[in-house]
Amino acid sequence: MAQMLTPDDQVTTWVDISDTIERKWNALNRHVTQMSPEMPFMKMGLEGWRAFWYRETFVLRESRVEPALPETDLFAGLD
């Protein structure tokens, strides 16, 4: 599991997905090849996801526009 984690100080973008978390949950449950129902992440249930995974995180590696860090929009500054 440590391979999946990125320290917070390296995360440059935090996108709030609380409005769509249920859709993500449902999609993962329909496609068990994505994440087995036996994985601890899935055993937390939808309420656990709402509490802990309401944000997607990204690490900016390169940009052609000047980003305002931390970002909350992956497309900010683009025409």
Sequence and secondary structure as in RCSB ss.txt:
>XXXX:A:sequence
MAQMLTPDDQVTTWVDISDTIERKWNALNRHVTQMSPEMPFMKMGLEGWRAFWYRETFVLRESRVEPALPETDLF
AGLD
>XXXX:A:secstr
 GGG   GGG  EEEE TTTHHHHHHHHHH TTTS TTSHHHHTHHHHHHHH SEEEE     SS   SSBS TT
TT  
